[in-house]
């Protein structure tokens, strides 16, 4: 099941707690900084814990309110999640609120219809579950050695999309189909 980081302004803890409960009820792992069982503990280095949980998460639920927009830390969490390629799940809990970093992403509208927002989030997380997740635990090595890569390792092995598209185009070209040939891909590991 997907691991979800819940990003919220401190004044919006009630809505964040409700979303946390939705996720836990659906069987997902959810991180809410203020949750007593899996949040940040007294005496814990909170910034380190937040960064570790951002790396761990497959998705981020953003509890969107005017307080969220005003919070530099919420924007930082959002930017970190975006840069990591985490699935962003904006949940509007205050009518009309839009975050400039989320303009191209479909929102769930908890302010208008909480049950529809919950269903939309569940559907998005099912797709993450089907793909094997996106997060990467801190204690897991990103180097598999000589063994074959597994599907759940796709989040650290990327960056060759252009080259793959070029090879696929070459293999599909009429010239290659007319004259059987061998295509060899050679390069350094990684």
Secondary structure, DSSP 8 states (H G I E B T S, - for coil): --EEEEE--GGGHHHHHHHHHHHHHTT-EEE-TT-TTTS--TTS-HHHHHHHHHHH-SEEEEEESHHHHH-HHHHHHHHHHHHHT-EEEEEE-STT---GGGTTS--EETTT-HHHHHHHHHHHHHHHHHHT-S---TTS-S--TTS---GGGTTTS---HHHHHHHHHHHHSHHHHHS-----------
